[in-house]
């Protein structure tokens, strides 16, 4: 039996998403998503007893597990998978070393209401790296229905008997019922007017891939859930600043460069070895210094450097950011034992506990300074001031770049280069983590467990393969001012209860209190 469909490939507009194409096809032929899946599904779909039972995997519009390319070409006029892959390669794989492409797509439909009112949805709307429409740059992309405010359906081939371009509440996104005018509008090509997206598309891709780039990798989703959309929307700005040098971004992105001779310094394995043997004279000898010990000596250098950076950042916060509450930090346990809790001391203490791996307030009393004795254990991956968590994972994967096609082997790097790179990355991580704890104190209702999410703050390191060039870092600008404003807002919300003239009784740990009760 031969079916005749109302369809023209001329209706497929530039940068249109596969979802948008299928919705158009459904609307033009008054069919639902199940019918579409039955028409273009592969043998996996045809084996199902009931097409309505097909789950998300069969309806996937990023990997197209269950779509038959030949049927798609015959019925829709294009191979949907090939079409999608070409767009994804052009738009996403500008970023090197992407491992999980699906992490760059919103799981639910993200759209521009102006575009969707004409029956158009772009793959640019669905990418997490953009938060405004490519064709209406003032229009923010949304993931909820403009009428019922419910979350839009998942980015899949529609399930059930829902009509095309309609919300489950019944709202019709199309602004016209005139079929002819809608078909005519589909023949008009949209024009990208968003400057960021235009700059993104004009990035010199070959040049980008000539550098070693360090940034929070997309495979961190296997360790935590990214809740902050700013995480990925910063990536285009960072890359554009690094390779297009867009003047409009110079105020938004800080550029920090090393000297040009840093890559010419010779490797100094001997120094790493001497430092390691000096620290652990009883455990190792020069004659037993094998490949494992060489790796350990490298991570020991990382360990020492992160401790140095942590101490420096800690002093900076105490002396420059919350200097009026430095005493509050010093007497935190004494004061909170009496019921007086300074919000600034609380945020700093929480940050300190996370960095140093302290699990209880009372333990801080005996650990006012980070221990000088070495507790370095490479085998347990304790090679930084971050004892555990996603930040630890981030450092591990930066230094062990298993997710990159062309590995940047830090074992071949001079100590000066390693320390320079670590200094910039770890300082950024520590400051941003402190900001997260301030946000918890400022708005505790936002956080379910009074703990920040584990999103790694975005940054970009550009490391040349040519030794005549410098190492360059790119960070979001204005974060220190943002931190200071948080401090100010917290001070306005909650008064610090601690007075300089007030004296508190000596602090007693839970163990001391228990012992006193036994007397």
SULKA-V517645 format. One record per pair of residues at least 24 apart in sequence whose ideal C-beta (glycine too) atoms are under 8 Angstrom apart, sorted by the first residue. I is the first residue (numbers start at 1). J is the second residue. Records with the same first field share a line. If there is no record, write none. Layout:
I: J, J
//
This chain:
5: 29, 75
7: 75, 76, 77
8: 77
9: 76, 77, 78
10: 186, 187
11: 183, 186, 187
12: 77, 78
13: 120, 186, 188, 189, 190
14: 189, 190
15: 87, 122, 123, 124, 134, 190, 192
16: 120, 121, 122, 123
17: 61, 121, 122, 123, 125, 126
18: 61, 64, 80, 83, 84, 123
19: 61, 109, 121, 126, 155, 156, 157
20: 119, 120, 121, 122
21: 76, 78, 80
22: 76, 80, 157, 158
23: 119, 121, 158, 164, 165
24: 119, 164, 186
25: 76
26: 158, 163, 164
27: 119, 163, 164, 165, 174
28: 183
32: 158, 160, 161, 162, 163
33: 59, 157, 158, 159, 160, 162
34: 159, 160, 161
36: 157, 158
37: 66, 157
39: 71, 75
40: 67, 68, 71, 72, 75, 76, 80
41: 66, 67, 68, 71
42: 66, 67, 68, 71
43: 68
52: 159, 160
54: 159
56: 154, 156
58: 157
59: 156, 157, 158, 159
60: 156
61: 155, 156, 157
62: 88, 101, 102, 105, 155
63: 101, 102
84: 123
87: 123
88: 123
90: 201
91: 123, 124, 127, 200, 201
92: 127, 129
94: 200, 203, 205, 208, 239
95: 235, 239
96: 208, 209, 213, 404, 405
97: 213, 217, 403, 404, 405
98: 218
99: 217, 218, 219, 403
100: 218, 219, 221
103: 128, 218, 219, 221
104: 128, 129, 218, 232
105: 155
106: 143, 155
107: 154, 155
108: 143, 151, 152, 153, 154, 155
109: 143, 152, 153, 154, 155
110: 141, 142, 143, 152, 155
111: 141, 142, 143, 152
112: 136, 139, 141, 142
113: 139, 142, 146, 173
114: 139
115: 190
116: 165, 173
117: 173, 174, 175
118: 174, 175, 182, 185, 186
119: 165, 173, 174, 182, 185, 186
120: 186, 190
122: 190
124: 192, 197
126: 155
128: 229, 232, 233
129: 232, 233, 235, 236
130: 194, 196, 197, 233, 236
131: 229, 233
132: 194, 196
133: 194
134: 190, 192, 193, 194, 197
135: 190, 191, 192, 193, 194
136: 193
137: 193, 194, 195
145: 169, 171
146: 171
147: 171
195: 246, 248
196: 236, 237, 240
197: 236
199: 236, 240, 244, 246
200: 236, 239, 240
202: 244
203: 239, 240, 243, 244
204: 243, 244
207: 243
208: 239, 243
210: 465
211: 462, 463, 464, 465
212: 404, 406, 408, 462, 463, 464, 465
213: 460, 461, 462, 463
214: 398, 408, 421, 425, 460, 461, 463
215: 458, 459, 460, 461
216: 394, 456, 457, 458, 459
217: 397, 403
219: 397, 403
220: 390, 393, 394, 397, 456
223: 390, 393, 454
224: 390, 453, 454, 455
225: 453
226: 453, 455
227: 453, 455
228: 453, 455
230: 458
231: 455, 456, 457, 458
232: 458
234: 458, 476
235: 458, 460
238: 458, 459, 460, 474
239: 460
241: 474
242: 460, 462, 472, 474
251: 477
252: 476, 477, 478
253: 474, 475, 476, 477
254: 473, 474, 475, 476, 477
255: 472, 473, 474
256: 424, 472, 473, 474, 475
257: 470, 471, 472, 473
258: 420, 470, 471, 472
259: 470
260: 468, 469, 470
262: 416, 417, 420, 470, 471
263: 417, 464, 466, 467, 468, 469, 470, 471
264: 467, 468
265: 414, 416, 417
266: 414
267: 412, 413, 414
268: 414, 415
269: 294, 297
271: 415
272: 297, 298, 300, 301, 415
273: 297
275: 300, 301, 304
276: 300
279: 374, 376
280: 374
294: 411
295: 378, 411
296: 378
298: 410, 411, 418
299: 376, 378, 383, 399
300: 376, 378, 383
301: 415, 418, 419
302: 383, 384, 395, 399, 418, 422
303: 374, 376, 382, 383, 384
305: 418, 419, 422, 423, 426
306: 383, 384, 385, 386, 395, 422, 426
307: 370, 385
309: 385, 422, 423, 426, 427, 430
310: 355, 370, 385, 426, 430
311: 370
312: 427
313: 427, 430, 431, 434
314: 352
317: 348, 434
318: 348
321: 483, 484, 487
322: 348, 487
325: 496, 498
327: 498, 500
328: 496, 498
330: 368
331: 498, 504
332: 361, 364
333: 361, 362, 364, 365, 507
334: 504, 505, 506, 507
335: 497, 498, 504
336: 361
337: 504, 505, 507, 508
338: 504, 505
340: 497, 498, 504
341: 497
342: 496, 497, 498
343: 441, 490, 491, 493, 494, 496
344: 487, 490, 491, 496
345: 498
346: 441
347: 434, 437, 438, 440, 441, 490
348: 434, 437
350: 437, 440, 441
351: 433, 434, 437
354: 386, 389, 433, 437
355: 385, 386, 387, 430, 433
356: 385, 387
357: 387, 388
362: 507, 509, 510
365: 507, 509
384: 426
385: 426, 430
386: 429
389: 454
390: 454, 455, 456
391: 429, 433, 454, 456
394: 429, 456
395: 425, 426
398: 425
408: 463
417: 471
420: 471
421: 461, 463, 471
424: 461, 473
425: 459, 461
428: 457, 459, 475
429: 456, 457
431: 479, 480, 483
432: 457, 479
434: 483
435: 479, 482, 483, 486
438: 483, 486, 487, 490
439: 486
441: 490
442: 486, 489, 490, 493
//
